[in-house]
Each structure stands twice: as structure tokens, then as C-alpha cells.
Amino acid sequence: MKERKYLFGPVPSRRFGRSLGVDLTPYKTCSLDCVFCQLGRTTNKTVERQEYVNIDEVLSELEEWLETDGQADYITLSGSGEPTLHEHFGDVLALVRGKSNIPSLLLTNGTLLHLPEVREAARLANIVKVSLSAWDQASFGWVNRPHVQLRFEDLVKGQKAFREEYNGQLWMEVFLVSGMNAMPVDVSRISTLAEEIRPDRIQLNTAVRPAAEDFAVPVSPERMMELTHLFHPQAEIIAEFSKQKDLKLKANRESVLAMLRRRPCTAGQIAEGFGMHLNEVSKYLGNLLSTNEIRTERKGETVYYAATGKKAQAYMEGAGPKA
């Protein structure tokens, strides 16, 4: 697998099958610092839109991938931070729309959709997934820890405005953390706002992977199921990734490491994503552990593997290692 600077994958996604990721920001450049983020704490919290990475290089990589590989269920703007912070993210969506039949997907926290230029660019995506895990400024503050300039009312207004303008599929993720925003009365408040925004699909998520904070405790599957009925349309629970298509992916040491640089995974998730036997995965993981390029993290009884380097630096700067 060719080493690329801005593209990663295709990698398995619990929601979107096998997805080619396009990373448009440096590590953890985001407008939020969510307690549940699987990438750790935000190291550059900002609302400044600029060309964080060279857009011509990104487009060149993507064109080359489309010509030589070009197999994925989605091309997804996601990765190390908030993609709409890049002032030219719409150029990527335009390229995908013009030169590929693969649907494009924008994963955004929705905090910048109050800006007309962001909404205009986002309309080029086939699917836009926004987030809503709070119901007022106070809950926004303790769950999402936003940049000081962000107001919750602007987030809601921006998502409503985008829904009015957008003809594609608008999906919404509601991330629930036990003891913070998962009481039925609070989820009902989120549901009321979601109904005003009118997404096509609503998905409930919780901290099944190692999170930025140890106190980000997952909600039980039983409680999650009960809470789905509070939403209209009824919410769905995001299941762990399951292989749906026989899409052959080239796997080697570098591709496994590239996956773990983006998010922690179990050995089973790596095996399923690449169609590899667990024994083969174990060999790659053992080699990467021996060279200190990855580390293990435990979440309950489950062992996750995560890349060192950038993430380790975030821990050194205050995120703290996970037990």
C-alpha cells in the first residue's frame, strides 16, 4: 500500500462500511474538546478557518488514488480534526463529485454551519453527518468543551439553516456519556432540538473506545435501546463494524499502522477490516509493539491498539494515559 500524506484507508467504519479518509487538519485541530473523543484531548482548539494543509497536494493525492485504486464505499472528510476548519474543504467534495461515482461523506461537528460559506461548501457532499450531544450552553460546555467564541444557539441555528438548504442526506450523531447527558429528561431535550433540525437519520453512540477522559463512561446497551424511542425518527444504535461487502483491501504493516494512527482498534476489528486472519494481525501488532510504534489501551475487558507519536504527545501534554 502506497504511503500517502493526507489519505488513509480505506478503513472499516461502524457506520459507513469501508471508507477512504481525507485528513484536512493537523492532529487534533478542532473547535471542540469533547470528553468522549477517541483521539484524546484537543491540542489546538480554534475556530479560525484557513488552509491548514496544502489543498493542491490533497487533490493530487486523491486524483492519483482514484486512478490507481478507487475502491471504497465512501470517501470521507474526517481524520485528525474538524474538516470544515479547512477553508477549501469544498474543493475536495467537488473533485469527488466530478471524478468519481463513490459517494462523499462529510463528518462534521456542525459548529461552523452558521457560516454561509461553510454551508455552501458542505452542500456538495452526498451525506453530511452532524453532531448534537447537548441541549443548552451549559451542557455544551461540560460535554463538548467548545472554543470560547462558540455559542450553542449558533450551532443549532446553523444546523437548521443547513437543513433548509441541503437536498442530500443529513445524519445526526448523538453521543451519550453516562452521568453527563444520558438521563431520559436530558436526552428528551436533545431530541426536541433534533426534531427541529429534521435529520434523515439519528444515531446514538457512546464511549466504546478509549476516550479523552477516563470519566467518559459508556451507556449500557440496554439503556441505549430505551433511549432510541425518544427520537423522531426513532434513533438507531451504531453497532460495531461488520463486514458487508467483499471489498479486497491490501494489508501490510504500514496499512495497519495507518489505521491505528487514526483511531484505536481491537485486533478483531483490524482483522475484519482487512479480511486478515487473527494470527496475521498478531504478527503485525507484535512487530509494531516491539518498535514502540503502537501501544495498548484497555477499556473494560477489551484491549485496543493505538499509535504512539502524536497521540503519545497529547498524553504528555496532559491527557494522561489510559489504564
C-alpha positions in Angstrom: 0.0 0.0 0.0 1.4 3.3 -1.1 2.2 5.7 1.8 0.0 8.8 1.5 0.2 12.0 3.5 -3.4 13.1 3.5 -5.4 10.0 2.6 -5.9 7.0 4.9 -7.5 3.6 4.4 -9.9 2.5 3.2 -10.6 1.7 6.9 -13.6 -0.1 8.5 -16.2 2.2 9.8 -19.1 1.1 12.1 -21.4 3.4 10.2 -20.1 3.6 6.6 -18.5 0.3 5.6 -15.1 0.8 4.2 -14.2 4.4 4.0 -11.3 6.3 2.4 -10.5 9.1 4.8 -9.3 12.5 3.7 -7.5 14.4 6.6 -7.5 18.1 6.2 -6.1 19.4 9.5 -3.1 18.8 11.7 -3.6 16.4 14.6 -6.4 17.4 17.0 -7.2 20.8 15.4 -10.8 21.2 16.3 -13.4 23.7 17.5 -14.4 21.3 20.4 -12.6 19.3 23.0 -15.2 16.6 23.7 -14.7 14.5 26.7 -15.5 11.4 24.7 -13.2 11.9 21.7 -11.3 8.8 20.8 -8.3 10.8 19.6 -7.6 12.3 23.0 -7.7 15.9 24.1 -7.8 18.8 21.6 -4.3 20.3 21.3 -5.3 23.2 19.0 -8.8 24.4 19.9 -9.7 27.0 17.2 -12.5 28.5 15.1 -10.1 30.0 12.6 -10.6 28.8 9.0 -7.5 28.6 6.9 -5.6 26.3 4.6 -4.2 24.0 7.3 -2.7 21.6 4.7 -1.8 22.3 1.1 -5.1 21.7 -0.9 -3.3 21.1 -4.2 -1.3 18.3 -2.6 -4.5 16.8 -1.2 -6.3 16.9 -4.5 -3.3 15.4 -6.3 -3.2 12.5 -3.9 -7.0 11.9 -4.2 -6.8 12.0 -8.0 -4.0 9.5 -8.0 -5.9 7.2 -5.7 -9.0 7.4 -7.9 -6.9 6.4 -10.9 -5.0 3.6 -9.3 -7.1 2.1 -6.5 -10.5 3.8 -6.4 -12.4 1.1 -4.4 -14.3 2.2 -1.3 -17.9 2.5 0.0 -17.4 6.2 0.8 -14.8 9.0 0.5 -15.0 10.7 3.9 -13.7 14.0 5.1 -12.6 13.2 8.6 -9.5 12.3 10.5 -7.4 14.3 12.9 -9.7 17.3 13.5 -12.7 19.3 12.2 -12.6 19.2 8.4 -14.7 22.4 7.9 -11.9 24.4 9.5 -10.1 24.0 6.2 -11.1 26.9 4.1 -11.0 24.7 0.9 -12.7 21.5 2.1 -15.4 22.1 -0.6 -12.8 21.6 -3.3 -12.3 18.0 -2.2 -16.0 17.4 -2.3 -16.2 19.0 -5.7 -13.4 16.7 -7.0 -15.1 13.6 -5.7 -18.4 14.6 -7.2 -16.8 15.4 -10.6 -14.5 12.5 -11.0 -15.9 9.6 -9.1 -19.1 7.6 -8.5 -18.1 6.9 -4.9 -20.4 8.9 -2.6 -18.8 11.6 -0.5 -19.3 12.0 3.2 -18.6 15.0 5.5 -18.2 14.2 9.2 -18.5 17.5 11.0 -19.4 18.6 14.5 -21.6 21.2 12.9 -20.2 24.1 14.9 -19.3 26.2 11.8 -22.6 25.7 9.8 -23.8 29.1 11.0 -21.4 30.5 8.4 -22.9 30.7 4.9 -19.7 29.8 3.1 -19.4 26.6 5.2 -22.9 25.6 4.4 -22.4 26.3 0.7 -19.3 24.0 0.5 -20.9 21.3 2.7 -23.9 21.0 0.2 -21.5 19.3 -2.2 -21.4 16.2 0.0 -23.7 13.3 -0.6 -24.1 12.8 3.1 -23.4 15.2 5.9 -23.2 13.8 9.5 -23.5 16.5 12.2 -23.3 16.1 16.0 -25.7 17.1 18.8 -24.9 15.9 22.3 -26.1 18.9 24.4 -29.3 21.0 24.9 -28.0 24.3 26.1 -24.8 26.3 26.6 -24.0 24.8 30.0 -24.3 21.2 28.8 -22.4 22.1 25.6 -19.7 23.4 27.9 -19.2 20.3 30.0 -19.7 17.6 27.3 -18.1 19.2 24.2 -15.9 21.9 25.9 -16.2 24.3 22.9 -13.9 27.2 21.8 -14.8 30.3 23.8 -16.3 32.0 20.8 -18.8 29.3 20.1 -22.4 29.6 21.3 -24.8 26.6 21.4 -27.6 28.6 19.9 -25.5 29.3 16.8 -24.8 25.6 16.5 -28.5 24.8 16.4 -29.3 27.7 14.1 -26.6 26.7 11.7 -27.8 23.1 11.5 -31.4 24.3 11.0 -30.3 26.6 8.2 -28.2 23.9 6.6 -31.2 21.5 6.6 -33.3 24.1 4.8 -30.6 24.5 2.1 -29.4 20.9 1.7 -31.0 18.3 -0.5 -28.7 15.4 0.4 -28.9 13.0 3.4 -28.4 14.8 6.7 -27.5 12.4 9.5 -27.1 13.2 13.2 -25.0 11.6 15.8 -25.9 11.9 19.5 -23.0 10.9 21.7 -24.2 9.9 25.2 -22.0 9.7 28.3 -23.2 8.1 31.5 -23.7 10.7 34.2 -23.4 13.6 31.9 -26.1 13.7 29.2 -27.8 10.3 29.3 -30.7 10.8 31.7 -34.0 10.5 29.9 -35.0 14.1 30.7 -31.8 15.4 29.2 -32.0 13.1 26.1 -35.6 14.3 25.6 -34.2 17.9 25.5 -31.7 16.8 22.8 -34.5 15.0 21.0 -36.7 18.2 20.9 -33.8 20.1 19.2 -33.1 17.2 16.8 -36.7 17.2 15.7 -36.5 20.9 14.9 -33.3 20.3 12.8 -35.0 17.4 10.9 -32.2 15.0 10.1 -32.9 12.0 7.9 -31.3 9.6 10.4 -30.3 9.8 14.1 -27.7 7.6 15.5 -26.8 7.1 19.2 -23.2 6.5 20.1 -21.3 6.0 23.4 -17.8 5.6 24.6 -17.0 2.1 23.4 -13.4 3.1 22.6 -10.8 4.7 24.8 -11.9 8.3 25.3 -10.2 11.6 26.0 -11.2 11.5 29.7 -11.4 8.5 32.0 -14.7 9.7 33.4 -16.4 9.4 29.9 -18.3 6.2 30.9 -20.3 4.4 28.3 -24.1 4.0 28.5 -25.2 0.4 28.7 -26.7 -1.3 25.6 -30.0 -1.8 27.4 -30.3 1.9 28.4 -29.3 3.0 24.8 -32.1 0.9 23.4 -34.6 2.5 25.8 -33.4 6.0 24.7 -33.9 5.3 21.0 -37.6 5.7 21.4 -37.3 9.3 22.5 -36.3 10.4 19.0 -38.3 11.1 15.9 -37.4 9.5 13.6 -36.5 6.7 16.1 -32.8 6.7 16.7 -30.6 3.7 15.8 -27.7 2.4 17.9 -24.4 2.4 16.0 -23.3 -1.2 16.0 -19.7 -2.3 15.9 -18.4 -2.6 12.3 -19.4 -5.7 10.5 -18.2 -6.7 7.1 -20.9 -6.1 4.5 -19.1 -6.2 1.2 -16.3 -8.4 -0.2 -14.0 -5.5 -0.9 -10.5 -6.7 -1.2 -8.0 -4.4 0.6 -4.3 -4.7 0.6 -3.0 -5.1 4.1 0.6 -4.8 5.4 2.4 -3.5 8.4 2.1 0.1 7.1 -1.6 -0.1 6.4 -2.3 -1.5 9.9 -0.2 1.3 11.4 -2.0 3.9 9.3 -5.3 2.7 10.6 -4.2 2.9 14.3 -2.8 6.4 13.7 -6.4 7.5 13.1 -8.2 5.6 15.9 -7.8 2.8 18.4 -8.9 -0.6 17.2 -9.0 -4.1 18.6 -7.2 -7.0 16.8 -10.6 -8.3 15.7 -11.6 -5.0 14.1 -8.3 -4.9 12.2 -8.7 -8.5 11.1 -12.3 -7.9 9.9 -11.5 -4.6 8.2 -8.7 -6.1 6.1 -10.0 -9.6 5.7 -7.0 -11.0 7.6 -6.6 -13.9 9.9 -6.1 -13.0 13.6 -2.7 -14.8 13.6 -1.6 -12.5 10.8 -2.8 -9.4 12.6 -1.0 -10.6 15.7 2.3 -10.7 13.8 1.9 -7.1 12.7 0.8 -5.9 16.1 3.7 -7.7 17.8 6.2 -6.1 15.4 4.7 -2.6 15.9 4.7 -3.1 19.7 8.3 -4.1 19.7 9.3 -1.0 17.9 7.2 1.2 20.2 5.1 2.5 17.3 1.9 1.4 18.9 0.7 0.9 22.5 -2.2 -1.0 24.2 -5.1 0.6 25.9 -7.7 -1.3 28.0 -11.4 -0.4 28.0 -13.0 -2.8 30.5 -12.1 -6.2 29.3 -11.3 -5.1 25.8 -7.8 -4.4 24.6 -7.3 -1.6 22.0 -4.2 -0.8 20.0 -3.3 2.8 19.3 -0.4 4.5 17.6 2.2 6.4 19.7 3.8 9.6 18.4 1.2 12.3 18.0 -1.2 10.7 20.4 1.5 10.0 22.9 2.5 13.7 22.7 -1.1 14.6 23.6 -0.9 12.4 26.7 2.4 14.0 27.7 0.7 17.4 27.4 -2.0 16.5 29.9 -4.4 13.9 28.5 -3.0 11.2 30.7 -2.5 7.6 29.8 -5.5 5.3 29.9 -5.4 2.4 32.3 
